[in-house]
Amino acid sequence: MYQSYDRNKLVRQVRELLESEGLEPIAQDDPKPEHAAMLLLRSFGISPVVDHVETLKGAMNRTWEDADEQRSTKR
């Protein structure tokens, strides 16, 4: 039986769960939360998928200037 789950939804749900427990999750670059979510889903025999509409909406809400500034502040 084929099973799939949106990896970005899993990342959001885990972040919300951690915050509800009083933790302050900070996304890392290695591994990225999305990659870790894919590995977790696969380890349970579930195919990770991406909701392309949600991904596009998120990309449209960010400008390249914002992304560039965010990268420069991480250094």
ABEGO torsion letter per residue (X at the ends): XBBBBBAAAAAAAAAAAAAAAGBBBBBBAOBBAAAAAAAAAAAAGBBBBBBAAAAAAAAAABBAAAAAAAAAAAX
